[in-house]
Amino acid sequence: FPVTIYEVVILREKFLSPTGKKKVSKYVPYSDTPQVEQWRQEIRQYRGVLGAHTIEHPTRKAHIKASNCNAYRVFNGSSTFDKGGRLYGPWWQQISEAERSRITIDKKACVELDYKNYQVKLLYAKLGTEYKKDAYSIPGYTDSNDRKILKKIMLCMLNAKDKKTAISAALYEIS
């Protein structure tokens, strides 16, 4: 049963739990700015586009309409909105890649594009060069599970604010 999300731009921060043992995310208030209002308008337009089409999956009983597409953006840990901005909400984000391949839009099959090594290739492009190898493979580590672990570690290193955070995130991801 879908829950309606009225605010479509959300800011959250991590705080220590009352016990002080772990961090918990909480939504925090913020001041509206022209940029925040632009994001709101973009999300409302996106919801409208989705609502103008019938998005179905063979095992789902209902198709999506604008009224039950709860797309929203979440920014993390900064009142300047410079971290995150990821889109959340649509039900297809919660199903596996194999299940997503069964989605139809207006009774037409969909294709999900997969951009391999995207973040690494963007970094190389910033340096003015092209990266053509698999960024998540290391000679001698050829098992598909090895690649999954190496990818998680690489993405933690690329997205962490510092070395300590990268190591902590990588250990969390692979444990």
Salt bridges, closest charged atoms under 4 A:
GLU7 OE2 - ARG40 NE 2.94
ASP32 OD1 - ARG40 NH2 2.80
GLU37 OE1 - ARG40 NH1 3.13
GLU37 OE2 - ARG44 NH1 3.57
GLU56 OE1 - LYS107 NZ 3.14
GLU99 OE1 - HIS57 NE2 2.85
GLU99 OE1 - ARG102 NH1 3.37
ASP106 OD2 - HIS53 ND1 2.57
GLU112 OE1 - ARG100 NE 3.08
ASP114 OD2 - LYS116 NZ 2.90
ASP134 OD2 - ARG147 NE 2.79
